[in-house]
């Protein structure tokens, strides 16, 4: 049985990018007996860009509720909060001894964060890939469902694990690799015409957004003046809208607007109205489950407690062996 590890940062509720980029893979994996899945809420990671959260535990519970509403089953997967597992920061400390400043500074996401947030270039942001490696290696994972933006981090997790194995003359850590059921990492675009859908960029549609909020967000999506040459290439902003359409709409709807675009008679207002209504329809059952689970705080705490117990059993076994290999006894 292969071990699977993946998580989502706890900076607030899940958006469509989280759902299509990660959660859909989680749902498929939990039904496959070939996988032993550890899915977590990355609340330590959130502190790298949100060092003063309004409510640390509230943010964690919001992600938990959304996970459960999407269909993750705590009886089939290990579902836990990163901060409930003290073995993770200890392994993070030990892996930092194997990480080099130069390689961390070359990470694309670090350079991007520095460019966007020059006032908060903290050590945690620099060593973000090391903490991610600890999340993965603590359970000795084989597969990690990640988006394109995380593939470099996963490569570094392999490097740190291999570096540990080489330094101490063993093969304790397996090599973790990215995995999706489609074979290609998915990145869901935002509404601002560039990049991916993300919480920090303010370009996301959340699973618990009310219908009117969704309509307003979609109608503000970036577009252009429209095509003037039949069958012309779509600009990135328009590609983004069509990609979202393919995720939530039926094939005939997508084909209708593709034909209108290719014939240069597309009306972006109609396109965005259709996209908004299809997102609302897609979100409706998840939103209904969110509204039910959010009131059951006892159930939420039970899930986190059960997940922490199961995760710590695996994590403590790994850390005990790591300490032994290093000579910390």
Secondary structure, 3 states (H helix, E strand, C coil): CEEEEEEEECCCCCEHHHHHHHHHHHHHHHCCCCEEEEEEEEHHHHCCCCCCCCCHHHHHHHHHHHHHHHCCCCCCCEEEEHHHCHHHHHHHHHHHCCCCHHHHHCCHHHHHHHHHCHHHCCHHHHCHHHHHHHHHHCCCCCEECCCHHHHHHHHHHHHHHHHHHHHHCCCCCCCCEECCCCCCCCCCECCCCCCECCCCCCCCCECCCCHHHHHHHHHCCCCCCCCCCCCCCCCHHHHHHHHHHHHHCCHHHHHHHHHHHHCCCCCHHHHHHHHHHHHHHHHHHHHHHHHHHCCCHHHHHHHHHHHHHHHHHHHHHHHHHHHHHHCCC
